């Protein structure tokens, strides 16, 4: 597997772009999230042609804001096959349809919707209400050969992800976990809550302004890892 981030910022960290990544997984190119800065980033980095599959953690604007534009571009400009939107539940698919219909009219014309259970090696972790009250969110785990990547999405309670990882068969595991440096931001994981997991897992932080990282933060930030940036 290979993961390359298109941005590592939160909703308001415009200098670092919306958190999103391209994952090479089992010979597929999967775009994880598509916030409002993602389409321009794909164009500027000449990577938009690699988008074949799309997987969403949740439906906030900094995670899906440029998805309609991406779908239209792939069809009208690129004239490529419809990207496959992998959905973890019928509920999330229904919500996504409601967002896309006013903008593309017929979502099925521009994307093929396929349930997650048809993709071997990808596990969705239901994190409902743990980012925003009453909101459906998901973390994802990707297993390929002897390697595992975990991607948190926006998650205020990291134990939900790590308790699930602890129960899985052991593999080399790299965890990409969003974090905040503000203890009062309960919709995201305060960085100190991740410290107990550093002993057993290789953890990288994203979805933050890296310049705000305190001096006592031992978690490596994706933004400062050139090999993880697209």
N, C-alpha and C positions, 0 to 999 in steps of 0.2 A: 504493500500500500504506500501511497504517497499523498500527503496533504499539503496544500499551498493556500495560504490565507490571502483573500482579496482586500480585507480590511480587518481591523481588530478593535475598533472603537465602539462605544455605546451609542445610544440614540442621538446624543448631543455632542459627541466627540468628533466633530466634522473633520478635524485635521487627520484623523486616523481611519476614517471611512467606517461604514457599517461592518460589523463582524459577519464574515461569510468566508467559505472556503471551497476550493475544488479538490475533490478526493478521487484519486485513481484507485478503484476497488474492483477486483475480479474482472479486469479488462473493461470496466465501465468508468466513464467520467461523470461524477455526481457533484452537482452544485448544491452545497448546503446553505440554505437561506439566500434571499435575494432582496435585500433592503434597498432603499432609495439611492444609494451610491454604487450599488453593485453593477448595474448595467453600464454606466460610464466607465467603471474600473475594468470591466471585461473588454470594452472597446479599446480603451487606452493601452491595455496590456496585450491586445491582439489574442485574447483567449476565448472570445465568445463562441468560436466555432467548436470548442471542446465541450460545450454544454450539451449533454445528451440526456441526462437524468437530473431531476430536481427533487430535493428533500427539504421539507420545512420543519423547523422546530416549533414555530407558532406564528400567529398572524398579525403581530404588531408591524407598524409601517417600516421600522428599521430592519425588518426581517423579510418583508414581501413587497416593499414599496415600489420596486422597479420591475416586478415580475410581469405585469401586463405588457410593458414596453419590450421586455426581453422576448416574450412569446410572439409579439407582432413582428419584431425584427427578424426572428428566426424564420418566420413564414414569408414575409413580404420582401425583405432585403436579401437574406441569406438563401431563401428558398430551400431550406433543409427539411428533413423529416421532422415531424412534431416531437418536441422534447417529451420525455416521459416524466410526469409528476407522480412520485411515489407517495401514497398517502397511508398513514398508519391507522386511520379509523374513518368510518363513514361520516361521523360527526364533523371531523375536520374537513373532509372533502366537501361536505355541504356548505360549511362556512366559507371555504375558499371559493366555491362556485358563486356564492352571493356577492363576494368582493369582485370577482373577475367579470361577471356578466355585464355590469354597466359599462365596462371599459372595452371588452372584446366581443360582447354580445353572445357569442357561442364558444365557450371555453373548449369544447371538444374539437373544434376546428383547428385550434392552435396548440393543443396539448393532448397527450394520451394519458389518461388517469389509470394507474395500476396499483392495486393494494400491496402493501408492504410484505404481506405473507408470501408473495410470489418471488421474493428475493432472498435467496439463501445467504446467511451470514450477517444479516442486518437485524438487530433487535431494537424495538422501540420501548422506552421506559416512560410510562405515563406519569407526568409530573403536574397533573391538574391542580391549579390554584396555588402553586408554589412559586410563581413569579408575580402574577397579578390575580387578585381575588376573582374567582369564578371563571378564569380563563384556562383553556386547554393548551398545555405545552407538552413537549416531549424532549427527552434526551435520547441519544442513539448510541448503540454499540456496534462496531464493525469488526468481524472476525475473518481473517484470511490467512490460511496456513497456520504458522506459529505466532502470528501477530494480531494484536487487538488495538483498536482505537476507540476511545470513548469521547463523545462530544456532548457537552452538558445542555446546550441551549441556555436560556435564561432560567436560573434555578436558585431560589433563595435557601434551599435546604440541601446541601451537598450529600448528606447521609443517604438520601434517596438513591442517588447514583452509586455511591461507593458500597452500600449494603448489597446492591444487586451485583456489582462487580465481584464482591467477596464470595458470592455463591456460584459464580461461573467457573468452569474448568480453567486452571491456570494457563495463561499465555503471556508472552511479552506484551505489556500493556502501557500505552501512552494515553494520558487523560488530558483533554483540552477542556478547561473549565472556565466559564466566565466568572468574573470577580469584581468586587468593588472595594475601594479603600475607605468608604464611608460606612461606619458601623450602623448608622441610622437608616441606610438603604436596605430595607428588609426584602425587597423584591429581587435582590441579587445576593450572591454569596460574599460575605465579608471575608477578606483574604485570610484572616487568622483562623477561620473555621476550616480551612483546607490544610492547615499545618499538620494535624494528626495523620493525614493520609500520605504525606511525603515519604514516609519510611518504606511504604510498600508499593507506591505507584510513582511513575514518572509523570509529573504534573506540570502543565504549562497554562498560564493565565491569559485571558483575552477579554474583550468587551469592556475596555477601560481606557482611561487616559494614562499612558505609561509614565508621563512626567510627574504624576501624582503619587507614584509608588513610594511608600515610606522606606526609610533606611533599614528597617528591620524586616523587610519582606524578602524571604528566601525563594519565593516562587518565580521561576523564569517566565518572563512575559514573551508572548509570541512575537510582538512587534520588534523585539531586539534579537530575534533569531533569523538571520538572513536566509537560512535554508528552509524556513517555514513560510516565507513570504513569496507570493507570486511576483 
